[in-house]
Each structure stands twice: as C-alpha cells, then as structure tokens.
Amino acid sequence: MAQDTFSKEETLAMRRRLIGHSCRLFYSDDPVKIIRARGQYLYDEHGKRYLDCISNVQHVGHCHPSITEVAAAQMDLLNINTRFLHDNMVQYADRLAASLPDKLCIFYFVNSGSEANDLALRLAQQYTQHQDVIVLDHAYHGHLMSLIDISPYKFRKLSGQKEWVHVAPLPDTYRGLYREDHPNPGDAYADTVKDLIDEVHSKGRKISAFFAESLPSVGGQIIMPQGYSTKVAEYVHSAGGVFVADEVQTGFGRVGTHFWAFQLQGEGFCPDIVTMGKPMGNGHPLACVATTVEIAGAFTANGVEYFNTFGGNPVSCAIGLAVLDVIEKEDLRRNATKVGAHLKQLLTQLQTRHDIIGHSKNGKSTIRMKENISKNRLKEQDRICVSTDGPWENVVKFKPPMCFSIQDADLVVRCIDRIITGMCLHPHSDKACSSQVYSR
Ligand SMILES: Cc1ncc(COP(=O)(O)O)c(C=O)c1O
C-alpha cells in the first residue's frame, strides 16, 4: 500500500481544498506528516522519528502487533451486524464488568466517546424522567449537538447555555475557588453543586444527571479533591439524579494505580453510568456505556429498540479484548505508575529551578502565546510532540501510549528544561514562564 503518495506540501494543499477548515491540525503553521508509527514513536515522510506524548488513543502503543494480528484475523473470519449472536461482544462485556464495581454490569457498545455520552444522557433522562444536567465549568463531552449543549468549553463560543444546563465550578484546588490551603476542599466544592441543585429546584426544574470527567482534561487536567465525588453523588441522588463519569480520556488504566480514574476518589464512590472511548480500541473506533440494571431497565421499558450498526461488532470487540490482554501481559499500568512517578519527580525538581512552573499570576493571552512557542520548539528542535490544555492553554499535558519509558521521560524533561531556560534568558520571552506541568 502506498503510504506516502503526495509530498507534504501537496497533502496540505489538498487538505486545505477538500477538508473542512474547522477540522484543525496539530502545529497548524507547520504540520507534521506522519506515515508510520510503532510504540511511542512516530515517523514522518523522511523517516524522522518523533516522540509521541499526545496519543492517549494508541493506548498500548502504536500498531501493536498483537492488536493488528487479532484485528486482521477477525476481519478475515467474520464481521457482521450486531443483531446476530456472537461470542466476542459478551466476552468483552464480561471482561469490562470484571474491571468495574459490581453494580456497573450492563453495557452498550458504540463507536465514539460522543456517542457514548449522548447515550448516557438519554439513559439518565429516561431513568430519572428529569431533564436538567449539571456539568463542570470548561468541560468538553463531545461533538454531537446534545453534547455541545453540556460542554461549556464549546457552548460559550456558540449558541450559549441552555436553560436545562447548569454549570458548577471546577473543583480545582490550584486555581479555583477553594485551594490547597482550604481545610476541606472536597466538601466545599461539593457544596457548590448542592447550591446549584437548590437553585434548579427553586425554578421548578429537576436534575437528571451530574456529568463530569473523572479528571477534567480541557479544564486543565484537574485532580479532584478527595471526598468530592462521593458527596456530589449523595446530593445528586437525593435530588433524584444520577452521576455520570466520563472516562473517555481517563479509563483503561491511564492513571496507573487504578483501572478507572473515578476510583481515585476511593472505594466508597461508584458512578451510576460510566462512559468510555479513546484508549479502548487502541485507535480502532470503539466506545461503550456501562450502567446499572435499574437504569438499563428503565431504558428498555420505553419499548424502543436501541440499535447501533457498528457498535460492538465482532472485530471491534476482538480488538477491545486484545487491548485488555496487552495491558495485563505487559503490565502497562505498573509501567504508567512507575514512569508517571519518575516524570512527576523530575518536573518537581525542575520547578525548584524554574519558579515559573506552577505559577498562576500571568495574563491569559500571554501564557497561551508563549506556551505555543514552547510546544512548537519541542516539536522543531527535539521532535517531541506534547499538547497543552486548560482554560488558558498553559497546562502541558503528557498523555503518551502507556509503553512510554523512563528514558523517554528523562529526554522530555531535559528538553523542557533547556527550552524554559532559553526562553527565560531571552528578553522577549520572559512571560513564557508560567505553566503548570502535570505528569498525568
Ligand atoms: C472527555 C471527553 N469526552 C468525550 C469526548 C468525545 O469523544 P469522541 O471524539 O470519540 O467523540 C472527548 C474527545 O475529545 C473527550 O475528551
């Protein structure tokens, strides 16, 4: 198969002509053309290697041979309408059930995180017979119209906030309302949700769901304070609503110590609906909603069939199973925990030398502009791809394939150190120095 039919300039020109311009490229000024990949490395059309700190989707590594082998074999044998009975779907659901608390035991397979979240909304509204949704500030839950409506990150730039959507403060103990010096930020932030519920009730409206990522990513990779989710779930349940955990970015062991990021909130907490996607199929479009018998029962009771042409087909589920096998066989959660801790330690050391890291005082546009410069420098000078996130685009995010190594972490931090040092010495780049750097 021809991998590189056109020169980079030709591909770019064709893309500009043929593809909607709202579909943006990384490094839009000088995009990278990648023609093959392996593990945590990407290769451009000249064979130059890039270290990939962006691809959380290629969870167990780009083009992992075990995954491609299983995918090709199942493709060769059978791929068929999901209304025919097949082992792969039930085997996969059974494996997912084993990774989740007992009450999350009913599964719906879909093709993208957006589809999963849209279905979660339907499930919540059908079960509760309420309409209103509470979301966290800056959240993004997907590109469907229903999800733009519950994504402040998007609706603020578009049609605005619908009357059935309510925005709670981001439980951010670094920059938010209650910070690390607060005696109990978990309870304090949960109480903001309680206040919002009271406000909703005072308008004669009712809550169907509290919808949140387990580690809000667009919000700046927020690590929620302990106790927050348990308390919010109590408030939401007593208002007759359900708790939806969006694990589209964070699931499948990406946090290392736990398989699901909501588990960071402790044994006592369990959402009513969990949505999953990105890392699930290692690049193959595969996503899912997990929920309880009661919520699924209410959805069935409306008498309307749920049919999804591609969701849960034999090839997708074979791939999903293979991803779970690789996570276990290669002990990738342990690797993520080890390399994540190492990276965090290096970055903390870096912080002691550059007090600019972790500083939150600077103006928004300045931070964004300067961050883009350092992101581009990492790409151009060191061939390292990282992303930035957060309301001010000043949080450097590391979300590589889980095979990312100690050596990779050492290299990235060495390069960031050199770039920040250079930027701080440079008279026109002094405001560059105001990023939060997280290792998850
Ligand atoms: C937290 C979260 N939820 C949902 C989605 C939507 O997933 P998809 O792009 O697969 O539709 C995304 C995508 O970026 C996401 O980050």
The ligand as an SDF file (V2000), in Angstrom:
LIG
                    3D

 16 16  0  0  0  0  0  0  0  0999 V2000
  -13.6650   13.7700   27.9470 C   0  0  0  0  0  0  0  0  0  0  0  0
  -14.1600   13.5290   26.5590 C   0  0  0  0  0  0  0  0  0  0  0  0
  -15.4000   13.0510   26.3800 N   0  0  0  0  0  0  0  0  0  0  0  0
  -15.8740   12.8090   25.1560 C   0  0  0  0  0  0  0  0  0  0  0  0
  -15.1160   13.0500   24.0290 C   0  0  0  0  0  0  0  0  0  0  0  0
  -15.6720   12.7760   22.6680 C   0  0  0  0  0  0  0  0  0  0  0  0
  -15.0860   11.6390   22.1350 O   0  0  0  0  0  0  0  0  0  0  0  0
  -15.0340   11.3930   20.5530 P   0  0  0  0  0  0  0  0  0  0  0  0
  -14.1190   12.4140   19.9690 O   0  0  0  0  0  0  0  0  0  0  0  0
  -14.5270    9.9730   20.4460 O   0  0  0  0  0  0  0  0  0  0  0  0
  -16.4200   11.5040   20.0440 O   0  0  0  0  0  0  0  0  0  0  0  0
  -13.8170   13.5460   24.1700 C   0  0  0  0  0  0  0  0  0  0  0  0
  -12.9720   13.8280   22.9890 C   0  0  0  0  0  0  0  0  0  0  0  0
  -12.0410   14.5610   22.9930 O   0  0  0  0  0  0  0  0  0  0  0  0
  -13.3290   13.7960   25.4710 C   0  0  0  0  0  0  0  0  0  0  0  0
  -12.1020   14.2710   25.6670 O   0  0  0  0  0  0  0  0  0  0  0  0
  1  2  1  0
  2  3  1  0
  2 15  2  0
  3  4  2  0
  4  5  1  0
  5  6  1  0
  5 12  2  0
  6  7  1  0
  7  8  1  0
  8  9  2  0
  8 10  1  0
  8 11  1  0
 12 13  1  0
 12 15  1  0
 13 14  2  0
 15 16  1  0
M  END
$$$$
